[in-house]
Amino acid sequence: MALTVEQLGRTNVSGNRLSVALKVTPDSSWAGAGGEALDLTEYVANIDTAHVESSTTGYVFSYDRANKKLLAFEAGADGTPLDAVASGDISTAIAYITVTGGRA
């Protein structure tokens, strides 16, 4: 139950703001509806924005700042709004995250 996080390129600096692009890949055992631990403050302090771009595998990702977790969602079986991914292998799904914030 882990995520592989790869930083894409260098940290961009603009004044006192930092911006980092990340490629995040889940392993074969997604933890469940509570999401997987992902602390973006390891890359920037004082997060301003965390833009999450989901892959084309049908899963939608979201970042929970308060709990420092990456959440995964999928279409509801009956056309209802998105359901949290309960558990399982979503290792083919990749999330690209651009996080912007201040320096420590």
Backbone torsions as a table, in degrees:
resi	resn	phi	psi	omega
1	MET	NA	82.8	-178.8
2	ALA	-152.4	165.8	176.3
3	LEU	-114.3	144.0	170.8
4	THR	-100.1	121.8	-177.7
5	VAL	-114.4	124.0	179.0
6	GLU	-120.2	124.6	177.0
7	GLN	-79.4	129.4	-178.9
8	LEU	-96.7	106.3	179.9
9	GLY	78.2	-164.7	-176.4
10	ARG	-92.0	163.3	173.4
11	THR	-71.4	127.2	177.9
12	ASN	-87.4	135.7	-178.9
13	VAL	-119.2	128.4	175.6
14	SER	-136.3	102.0	-174.4
15	GLY	64.9	-123.5	178.0
16	ASN	-101.5	15.8	-179.9
17	ARG	-105.5	141.3	176.0
18	LEU	-116.3	146.7	176.9
19	SER	-136.8	130.2	-176.6
20	VAL	-131.2	133.2	176.4
21	ALA	-101.4	133.1	-176.6
22	LEU	-129.4	146.8	171.0
23	LYS	-111.2	121.2	-175.4
24	VAL	-117.9	123.9	-179.1
25	THR	-122.4	121.5	175.6
26	PRO	-70.4	156.7	173.5
27	ASP	-86.3	-167.5	-172.9
28	SER	-81.3	1.7	-179.6
29	SER	-133.9	82.2	178.6
30	TRP	-60.8	136.1	-172.9
31	ALA	-66.4	-30.1	-179.2
32	GLY	130.2	-167.9	-173.3
33	ALA	-58.7	-22.9	179.5
34	GLY	-75.6	-11.4	178.1
35	GLY	85.1	-178.5	-179.6
36	GLU	-113.0	144.1	-179.9
37	ALA	-62.7	130.9	176.3
38	LEU	-153.2	107.3	-177.8
39	ASP	-99.3	98.4	-178.5
40	LEU	-73.4	-10.8	176.5
41	THR	-73.7	-3.5	170.7
42	GLU	-72.8	-17.5	-177.2
43	TYR	-107.1	-37.5	175.2
44	VAL	-143.4	150.3	174.5
45	ALA	-94.0	160.7	175.7
46	ASN	49.5	67.7	-176.2
47	ILE	-59.1	126.0	173.5
48	ASP	-89.0	-53.7	-179.3
49	THR	-139.8	150.4	171.6
50	ALA	-133.2	99.2	-179.5
51	HIS	-88.8	122.5	-177.8
52	VAL	-112.2	123.4	176.4
53	GLU	-109.5	119.5	-178.1
54	SER	-84.0	156.3	177.8
55	SER	-76.8	179.2	-177.7
56	THR	-93.0	22.7	-177.9
57	THR	-88.9	-1.9	177.9
58	GLY	101.9	-9.3	177.4
59	TYR	-93.6	145.9	177.9
60	VAL	-116.8	130.6	-178.9
61	PHE	-107.9	153.4	177.4
62	SER	-145.0	147.3	178.2
63	TYR	-102.9	127.1	177.6
64	ASP	-97.7	99.9	-177.4
65	ARG	-62.7	-42.5	-175.4
66	ALA	-60.7	-40.0	-177.2
67	ASN	-104.5	0.7	179.0
68	LYS	52.5	58.2	-178.4
69	LYS	-138.5	149.8	171.5
70	LEU	-96.2	125.5	-179.3
71	LEU	-105.7	148.1	178.3
72	ALA	-124.4	140.2	-178.9
73	PHE	-130.8	156.9	175.8
74	GLU	-140.3	162.2	-179.3
75	ALA	-62.3	139.9	176.3
76	GLY	-68.5	146.8	-175.9
77	ALA	-62.2	-31.7	-175.3
78	ASP	-107.6	22.4	178.4
79	GLY	82.5	8.9	177.3
80	THR	-75.3	172.7	177.9
81	PRO	-56.9	169.1	-176.0
82	LEU	-56.1	142.1	175.8
83	ASP	-107.4	145.1	174.7
84	ALA	-66.0	140.1	177.1
85	VAL	-69.5	120.7	-174.7
86	ALA	-69.7	-52.7	178.1
87	SER	-176.4	167.8	176.9
88	GLY	129.1	-168.6	-175.8
89	ASP	-95.9	106.3	174.0
90	ILE	-120.1	32.1	-175.5
91	SER	-66.2	-13.3	177.1
92	THR	-85.3	-9.5	180.0
93	ALA	-88.7	133.5	-179.7
94	ILE	-123.3	136.9	174.5
95	ALA	-113.1	134.6	174.1
96	TYR	-105.5	126.0	-176.5
97	ILE	-122.8	131.3	171.0
98	THR	-113.1	118.0	-179.0
99	VAL	-113.1	133.7	-179.1
100	THR	-125.0	138.0	179.3
101	GLY	-172.6	-171.8	-178.6
102	GLY	-90.2	173.1	175.9
103	ARG	-78.7	161.2	-179.6
104	ALA	-64.9	NA	NA
